[in-house]
Amino acid sequence: QVQLVESGGGLVQAGGSLRLSCAGSGRFGDYIMGWFRQAPGKEERDFVAAITYNSDTKYYSDSVKGRFTISGDNAESTVWLQMNDVRPDDAGVYSCAARGGYYAGCWYYTTGRDYDYWGQGTQVTVSS
């Protein structure tokens, strides 16, 4: 049974920084882990960033490129999302997701249906 548990969300001032963590357990082989954001009032989750299990490749949405950094520790099955220069429109529920197995780069897996396992989410609130 694969489980993903996020932590690190909270209130951050615009321009500030926050670091989210996602701890995975269970066996899911060679994987890609991604972060998604569900903005307030929206049903769909937007892709934020993804990383391969060996940190070989990473991919970011245009809206966070240059501000957010995804990193991972395969031995611990943990992925982090360092959020810098946070903006009000970064607010929302951040969920990590994992996909067991892949045949293309991270750029290929940017929708929710590309992932098999999900965490419960962690709230990020941005004050302006």
N, CA and C atoms as an extended XYZ file, in Angstrom:
384
Properties=species:S:1:pos:R:3:atomname:S:1:resname:S:1:resid:I:1 pbc="F F F"
N         0.846       -1.185        0.000 N   GLN     1
C         0.000        0.000        0.000 CA  GLN     1
C         0.885        1.239        0.000 C   GLN     1
N         0.727        2.060       -1.027 N   VAL     2
C         1.497        3.291       -1.125 CA  VAL     2
C         0.763        4.392       -0.400 C   VAL     2
N         1.498        5.126        0.405 N   GLN     3
C         0.921        6.278        1.091 CA  GLN     3
C         1.831        7.476        0.913 C   GLN     3
N         1.225        8.628        0.738 N   LEU     4
C         1.949        9.889        0.612 CA  LEU     4
C         1.410       10.847        1.655 C   LEU     4
N         2.297       11.472        2.391 N   VAL     5
C         1.888       12.391        3.447 CA  VAL     5
C         2.627       13.711        3.277 C   VAL     5
N         1.859       14.760        3.055 N   GLU     6
C         2.443       16.088        2.888 CA  GLU     6
C         2.511       16.811        4.228 C   GLU     6
N         3.432       17.743        4.306 N   SER     7
C         3.540       18.618        5.472 CA  SER     7
C         4.235       19.896        5.044 C   SER     7
N         4.184       20.885        5.907 N   GLY     8
C         4.904       22.118        5.649 CA  GLY     8
C         4.062       23.289        5.196 C   GLY     8
N         2.788       23.050        4.952 N   GLY     9
C         1.936       24.149        4.543 CA  GLY     9
C         1.694       25.122        5.682 C   GLY     9
N         1.103       26.259        5.365 N   GLY    10
C         0.818       27.254        6.374 CA  GLY    10
C         0.611       28.618        5.759 C   GLY    10
N         0.710       29.610        6.599 N   LEU    11
C         0.527       30.999        6.177 CA  LEU    11
C         1.887       31.607        5.859 C   LEU    11
N         1.985       32.230        4.712 N   VAL    12
C         3.231       32.874        4.309 CA  VAL    12
C         2.902       34.232        3.714 C   VAL    12
N         3.757       35.178        3.962 N   GLN    13
C         3.569       36.516        3.418 CA  GLN    13
C         4.026       36.532        1.964 C   GLN    13
N         3.366       37.301        1.151 N   ALA    14
C         3.786       37.442       -0.236 CA  ALA    14
C         5.241       37.863       -0.283 C   ALA    14
N         6.008       37.192       -1.126 N   GLY    15
C         7.436       37.443       -1.204 CA  GLY    15
C         8.254       36.538       -0.309 C   GLY    15
N         7.586       35.818        0.566 N   GLY    16
C         8.271       34.936        1.498 CA  GLY    16
C         8.502       33.565        0.918 C   GLY    16
N         8.937       32.660        1.807 N   SER    17
C         9.288       31.311        1.397 CA  SER    17
C         8.596       30.275        2.269 C   SER    17
N         8.427       29.101        1.697 N   LEU    18
C         7.813       27.984        2.395 CA  LEU    18
C         8.393       26.712        1.791 C   LEU    18
N         8.538       25.677        2.608 N   ARG    19
C         9.043       24.409        2.112 CA  ARG    19
C         8.055       23.304        2.445 C   ARG    19
N         7.558       22.673        1.403 N   LEU    20
C         6.642       21.559        1.558 CA  LEU    20
C         7.396       20.241        1.457 C   LEU    20
N         6.934       19.258        2.209 N   SER    21
C         7.520       17.921        2.168 CA  SER    21
C         6.451       16.898        1.828 C   SER    21
N         6.883       15.835        1.180 N   CYS    22
C         5.995       14.732        0.869 CA  CYS    22
C         6.755       13.443        1.170 C   CYS    22
N         6.306       12.718        2.173 N   ALA    23
C         6.957       11.467        2.560 CA  ALA    23
C         6.146       10.306        2.021 C   ALA    23
N         6.827        9.441        1.274 N   GLY    24
C         6.152        8.291        0.700 CA  GLY    24
C         6.520        7.012        1.425 C   GLY    24
N         5.608        6.087        1.431 N   SER    25
C         5.870        4.764        1.983 CA  SER    25
C         5.235        3.723        1.084 C   SER    25
N         5.770        2.538        1.144 N   GLY    26
C         5.284        1.505        0.250 CA  GLY    26
C         6.221        1.354       -0.935 C   GLY    26
N         5.925        0.400       -1.778 N   ARG    27
C         6.805        0.141       -2.903 CA  ARG    27
C         6.119        0.592       -4.184 C   ARG    27
N         6.774        1.482       -4.929 N   PHE    28
C         6.226        1.859       -6.222 CA  PHE    28
C         7.315        2.002       -7.269 C   PHE    28
N         8.392        1.246       -7.105 N   GLY    29
C         9.388        1.071       -8.150 CA  GLY    29
C        10.009        2.366       -8.614 C   GLY    29
N        10.342        2.422       -9.884 N   ASP    30
C        10.863        3.657      -10.474 CA  ASP    30
C         9.674        4.592      -10.670 C   ASP    30
N         9.734        5.733      -10.067 N   TYR    31
C         8.550        6.581      -10.022 CA  TYR    31
C         8.846        8.020      -10.401 C   TYR    31
N         7.789        8.704      -10.659 N   ILE    32
C         7.819       10.153      -10.773 CA  ILE    32
C         6.917       10.696       -9.671 C   ILE    32
N         7.372       11.730       -9.009 N   MET    33
C         6.525       12.382       -8.012 CA  MET    33
C         6.273       13.816       -8.448 C   MET    33
N         5.056       14.225       -8.269 N   GLY    34
C         4.680       15.556       -8.701 CA  GLY    34
C         3.952       16.317       -7.613 C   GLY    34
N         3.941       17.620       -7.766 N   TRP    35
C         3.164       18.489       -6.895 CA  TRP    35
C         2.077       19.158       -7.732 C   TRP    35
N         0.890       19.215       -7.166 N   PHE    36
C        -0.240       19.873       -7.812 CA  PHE    36
C        -0.854       20.863       -6.830 C   PHE    36
N        -1.490       21.871       -7.357 N   ARG    37
C        -2.154       22.880       -6.532 CA  ARG    37
C        -3.608       22.996       -6.947 C   ARG    37
N        -4.469       22.998       -5.938 N   GLN    38
C        -5.884       23.286       -6.167 CA  GLN    38
C        -6.162       24.648       -5.581 C   GLN    38
N        -6.382       25.615       -6.453 N   ALA    39
C        -6.610       26.984       -6.007 CA  ALA    39
C        -7.996       27.109       -5.388 C   ALA    39
N        -8.190       28.093       -4.519 N   PRO    40
C        -9.497       28.285       -3.890 CA  PRO    40
C       -10.596       28.464       -4.931 C   PRO    40
N       -11.689       27.763       -4.767 N   GLY    41
C       -12.805       27.886       -5.670 CA  GLY    41
C       -12.689       27.116       -6.969 C   GLY    41
N       -11.586       26.426       -7.175 N   LYS    42
C       -11.393       25.649       -8.398 CA  LYS    42
C       -11.489       24.157       -8.093 C   LYS    42
N       -12.063       23.427       -9.019 N   GLU    43
C       -12.185       21.989       -8.826 CA  GLU    43
C       -10.948       21.247       -9.292 C   GLU    43
N       -10.362       21.752      -10.367 N   GLU    44
C        -9.232       21.014      -10.928 CA  GLU    44
C        -7.948       21.369      -10.208 C   GLU    44
N        -7.026       20.439      -10.282 N   ARG    45
C        -5.702       20.655       -9.716 CA  ARG    45
C        -4.731       21.015      -10.831 C   ARG    45
N        -3.938       22.026      -10.590 N   ASP    46
C        -2.958       22.478      -11.578 CA  ASP    46
C        -1.587       21.885      -11.270 C   ASP    46
N        -0.922       21.487      -12.317 N   PHE    47
C         0.431       20.954      -12.178 CA  PHE    47
C         1.379       22.048      -11.719 C   PHE    47
N         2.268       21.685      -10.794 N   VAL    48
C         3.264       22.629      -10.306 CA  VAL    48
C         4.668       22.185      -10.706 C   VAL    48
N         5.031       20.956      -10.323 N   ALA    49
C         6.389       20.481      -10.596 CA  ALA    49
C         6.416       18.962      -10.472 C   ALA    49
N         7.429       18.349      -11.087 N   ALA    50
C         7.592       16.900      -11.006 CA  ALA    50
C         9.067       16.555      -11.039 C   ALA    50
N         9.383       15.373      -10.506 N   ILE    51
C        10.766       14.922      -10.429 CA  ILE    51
C        10.792       13.407      -10.562 C   ILE    51
N        11.815       12.891      -11.228 N   THR    52
C        11.979       11.444      -11.289 CA  THR    52
C        12.568       10.937       -9.981 C   THR    52
N        12.426        9.626       -9.728 N   TYR    53
C        12.831        9.051       -8.442 CA  TYR    53
C        14.321        9.258       -8.153 C   TYR    53
N        15.119        9.316       -9.208 N   ASN    54
C        16.562        9.487       -9.010 CA  ASN    54
C        16.995       10.932       -9.147 C   ASN    54
N        16.013       11.844       -9.185 N   SER    55
C        16.264       13.285       -9.327 CA  SER    55
C        16.979       13.621      -10.626 C   SER    55
N        16.893       12.698      -11.585 N   ASP    56
C        17.597       12.904      -12.846 CA  ASP    56
C        16.973       14.022      -13.661 C   ASP    56
N        15.678       14.096      -13.649 N   THR    57
C        14.999       15.153      -14.397 CA  THR    57
C        13.925       15.793      -13.545 C   THR    57
N        13.696       17.072      -13.821 N   LYS    58
C        12.683       17.845      -13.127 CA  LYS    58
C        11.948       18.670      -14.166 C   LYS    58
N        10.739       19.045      -13.822 N   TYR    59
C         9.949       19.865      -14.748 CA  TYR    59
C         9.043       20.759      -13.926 C   TYR    59
N         8.877       21.999      -14.388 N   TYR    60
C         8.092       22.994      -13.662 CA  TYR    60
C         7.050       23.613      -14.574 C   TYR    60
N         5.960       24.037      -13.970 N   SER    61
C         5.011       24.841      -14.718 CA  SER    61
C         5.635       26.222      -14.938 C   SER    61
N         5.176       26.889      -15.947 N   ASP    62
C         5.722       28.215      -16.263 CA  ASP    62
C         5.504       29.195      -15.114 C   ASP    62
N         4.407       29.021      -14.393 N   SER    63
C         4.062       29.989      -13.346 CA  SER    63
C         5.001       29.928      -12.142 C   SER    63
N         5.697       28.806      -11.958 N   VAL    64
C         6.573       28.685      -10.788 CA  VAL    64
C         8.047       28.576      -11.160 C   VAL    64
N         8.330       28.447      -12.425 N   LYS    65
C         9.713       28.288      -12.863 CA  LYS    65
C        10.551       29.469      -12.390 C   LYS    65
N        11.686       29.174      -11.808 N   GLY    66
C        12.567       30.212      -11.300 CA  GLY    66
C        12.275       30.615       -9.869 C   GLY    66
N        11.127       30.202       -9.334 N   ARG    67
C        10.772       30.540       -7.949 CA  ARG    67
C        10.687       29.300       -7.061 C   ARG    67
N        10.199       28.218       -7.614 N   PHE    68
C        10.046       26.979       -6.847 CA  PHE    68
C        11.121       25.984       -7.279 C   PHE    68
N        11.535       25.151       -6.333 N   THR    69
C        12.503       24.103       -6.619 CA  THR    69
C        12.017       22.791       -6.036 C   THR    69
N        11.962       21.770       -6.883 N   ILE    70
C        11.588       20.437       -6.418 CA  ILE    70
C        12.866       19.629       -6.240 C   ILE    70
N        12.920       18.859       -5.171 N   SER    71
C        14.071       18.004       -4.911 CA  SER    71
C        13.588       16.726       -4.248 C   SER    71
N        14.441       15.725       -4.241 N   GLY    72
C        13.994       14.451       -3.683 CA  GLY    72
C        15.131       13.640       -3.103 C   GLY    72
N        14.763       12.716       -2.249 N   ASP    73
C        15.687       11.746       -1.669 CA  ASP    73
C        15.084       10.376       -1.905 C   ASP    73
N        15.614        9.652       -2.851 N   ASN    74
C        15.037        8.364       -3.218 CA  ASN    74
C        15.110        7.370       -2.065 C   ASN    74
N        16.205        7.405       -1.300 N   ALA    75
C        16.356        6.466       -0.192 CA  ALA    75
C        15.258        6.643        0.849 C   ALA    75
N        14.803        7.878        0.984 N   GLU    76
C        13.749        8.170        1.956 CA  GLU    76
C        12.384        8.277        1.308 C   GLU    76
N        12.326        8.146       -0.011 N   SER    77
C        11.060        8.315       -0.756 CA  SER    77
C        10.384        9.617       -0.358 C   SER    77
N        11.168       10.657       -0.300 N   THR    78
C        10.665       11.957        0.119 CA  THR    78
C        10.977       12.985       -0.952 C   THR    78
N        10.035       13.866       -1.159 N   VAL    79
C        10.180       14.944       -2.124 CA  VAL    79
C         9.842       16.250       -1.419 C   VAL    79
N        10.582       17.293       -1.768 N   TRP    80
C        10.339       18.607       -1.201 CA  TRP    80
C        10.003       19.605       -2.301 C   TRP    80
N         9.263       20.620       -1.922 N   LEU    81
C         9.002       21.725       -2.833 CA  LEU    81
C         9.362       23.002       -2.101 C   LEU    81
N        10.477       23.594       -2.488 N   GLN    82
C        10.902       24.865       -1.917 CA  GLN    82
C        10.226       25.979       -2.698 C   GLN    82
N         9.432       26.765       -1.994 N   MET    83
C         8.674       27.835       -2.618 CA  MET    83
C         9.283       29.162       -2.191 C   MET    83
N         9.835       29.887       -3.128 N   ASN    84
C        10.420       31.199       -2.862 CA  ASN    84
C         9.637       32.277       -3.606 C   ASN    84
N         9.736       33.498       -3.104 N   ASP    85
C         9.033       34.621       -3.739 CA  ASP    85
C         7.571       34.259       -3.973 C   ASP    85
N         6.942       33.788       -2.922 N   VAL    86
C         5.565       33.314       -3.030 CA  VAL    86
C         4.634       34.473       -3.387 C   VAL    86
N         3.692       34.197       -4.254 N   ARG    87
C         2.726       35.195       -4.712 CA  ARG    87
C         1.328       34.825       -4.232 C   ARG    87
N         0.416       35.782       -4.182 N   PRO    88
C        -0.956       35.458       -3.754 CA  PRO    88
C        -1.610       34.354       -4.581 C   PRO    88
N        -1.312       34.305       -5.876 N   ASP    89
C        -1.950       33.270       -6.688 CA  ASP    89
C        -1.283       31.902       -6.548 C   ASP    89
N        -0.299       31.783       -5.661 N   ASP    90
C         0.261       30.474       -5.337 CA  ASP    90
C        -0.570       29.774       -4.256 C   ASP    90
N        -1.512       30.478       -3.670 N   ALA    91
C        -2.298       29.909       -2.582 CA  ALA    91
C        -3.150       28.735       -3.048 C   ALA    91
N        -3.374       27.807       -2.136 N   GLY    92
C        -4.218       26.668       -2.454 CA  GLY    92
C        -3.808       25.449       -1.651 C   GLY    92
N        -4.434       24.346       -1.981 N   VAL    93
C        -4.087       23.072       -1.365 CA  VAL    93
C        -3.076       22.379       -2.269 C   VAL    93
N        -1.918       22.105       -1.713 N   TYR    94
C        -0.856       21.437       -2.465 CA  TYR    94
C        -0.869       19.947       -2.147 C   TYR    94
N        -0.934       19.162       -3.198 N   SER    95
C        -0.944       17.714       -3.048 CA  SER    95
C         0.230       17.122       -3.799 C   SER    95
N         0.850       16.129       -3.184 N   CYS    96
C         1.864       15.408       -3.932 CA  CYS    96
C         1.241       14.139       -4.494 C   CYS    96
N         1.811       13.699       -5.580 N   ALA    97
C         1.289       12.531       -6.268 CA  ALA    97
C         2.453       11.696       -6.776 C   ALA    97
N         2.229       10.414       -6.907 N   ALA    98
C         3.270        9.518       -7.390 CA  ALA    98
C         2.741        8.654       -8.509 C   ALA    98
N         3.630        8.395       -9.438 N   ARG    99
C         3.308        7.521      -10.542 CA  ARG    99
C         4.362        6.417      -10.552 C   ARG    99
N         3.924        5.186      -10.496 N   GLY   100
C         4.838        4.062      -10.528 CA  GLY   100
C         5.162        3.697      -11.962 C   GLY   100
N         6.416        3.925      -12.352 N   GLY   101
C         6.838        3.606      -13.702 CA  GLY   101
C         6.594        4.762      -14.652 C   GLY   101
N         7.481        4.936      -15.603 N   TYR   102
C         7.319        5.996      -16.584 CA  TYR   102
C         8.126        5.644      -17.820 C   TYR   102
N         7.729        6.239      -18.942 N   TYR   103
C         8.414        5.949      -20.208 CA  TYR   103
C         8.771        7.216      -20.948 C   TYR   103
N         8.598        8.348      -20.276 N   ALA   104
C         8.965        9.626      -20.874 CA  ALA   104
C         9.452       10.520      -19.755 C   ALA   104
N         9.903       11.717      -20.129 N   GLY   105
C        10.379       12.652      -19.116 CA  GLY   105
C         9.242       13.229      -18.302 C   GLY   105
N         9.620       13.959      -17.246 N   CYS   106
C         8.622       14.567      -16.356 CA  CYS   106
C         7.666       15.467      -17.119 C   CYS   106
N         8.147       16.087      -18.176 N   TRP   107
C         7.323       17.024      -18.940 CA  TRP   107
C         6.061       16.362      -19.464 C   TRP   107
N         6.084       15.030      -19.573 N   TYR   108
C         4.965       14.286      -20.148 CA  TYR   108
C         3.842       14.068      -19.149 C   TYR   108
N         4.147       14.161      -17.863 N   TYR   109
C         3.178       13.788      -16.828 CA  TYR   109
C         2.757       15.023      -16.044 C   TYR   109
N         1.836       15.766      -16.590 N   THR   110
C         1.449       17.045      -15.977 CA  THR   110
C        -0.038       17.146      -15.703 C   THR   110
N        -0.751       16.040      -15.771 N   THR   111
C        -2.164       16.061      -15.417 CA  THR   111
C        -2.420       15.073      -14.290 C   THR   111
N        -3.496       15.278      -13.583 N   GLY   112
C        -3.811       14.420      -12.456 CA  GLY   112
C        -3.978       12.962      -12.841 C   GLY   112
N        -4.505       12.726      -14.028 N   ARG   113
C        -4.757       11.342      -14.413 CA  ARG   113
C        -3.475       10.573      -14.722 C   ARG   113
N        -2.370       11.274      -14.798 N   ASP   114
C        -1.083       10.610      -15.036 CA  ASP   114
C        -0.523        9.968      -13.776 C   ASP   114
N        -1.128       10.233      -12.632 N   TYR   115
C        -0.581        9.767      -11.367 CA  TYR   115
C        -1.516        8.763      -10.689 C   TYR   115
N        -0.899        7.838       -9.967 N   ASP   116
C        -1.651        6.732       -9.384 CA  ASP   116
C        -1.971        6.937       -7.906 C   ASP   116
N        -1.120        7.654       -7.207 N   TYR   117
C        -1.272        7.786       -5.761 CA  TYR   117
C        -1.227        9.262       -5.377 C   TYR   117
N        -2.017        9.599       -4.354 N   TRP   118
C        -2.139       10.988       -3.929 CA  TRP   118
C        -2.069       11.098       -2.415 C   TRP   118
N        -1.502       12.217       -1.966 N   GLY   119
C        -1.561       12.556       -0.557 CA  GLY   119
C        -2.834       13.311       -0.258 C   GLY   119
N        -2.993       13.668        1.002 N   GLN   120
C        -4.233       14.323        1.429 CA  GLN   120
C        -4.197       15.824        1.179 C   GLN   120
N        -3.008       16.368        0.955 N   GLY   121
C        -2.893       17.796        0.666 CA  GLY   121
C        -2.498       18.612        1.877 C   GLY   121
N        -1.863       19.727        1.619 N   THR   122
C        -1.491       20.663        2.678 CA  THR   122
C        -1.819       22.075        2.199 C   THR   122
N        -2.407       22.864        3.074 N   GLN   123
C        -2.908       24.191        2.709 CA  GLN   123
C        -1.789       25.224        2.737 C   GLN   123
N        -1.724       26.009        1.683 N   VAL   124
C        -0.818       27.154        1.646 CA  VAL   124
C        -1.659       28.410        1.504 C   VAL   124
N        -1.500       29.315        2.443 N   THR   125
C        -2.229       30.573        2.430 CA  THR   125
C        -1.218       31.704        2.306 C   THR   125
N        -1.487       32.631        1.405 N   VAL   126
C        -0.560       33.726        1.148 CA  VAL   126
C        -1.219       35.036        1.533 C   VAL   126
N        -0.575       35.780        2.387 N   SER   127
C        -1.082       37.091        2.782 CA  SER   127
C        -0.350       38.165        1.984 C   SER   127
N        -1.116       39.144        1.561 N   SER   128
C        -0.510       40.202        0.727 CA  SER   128
C        -0.302       41.471        1.530 C   SER   128
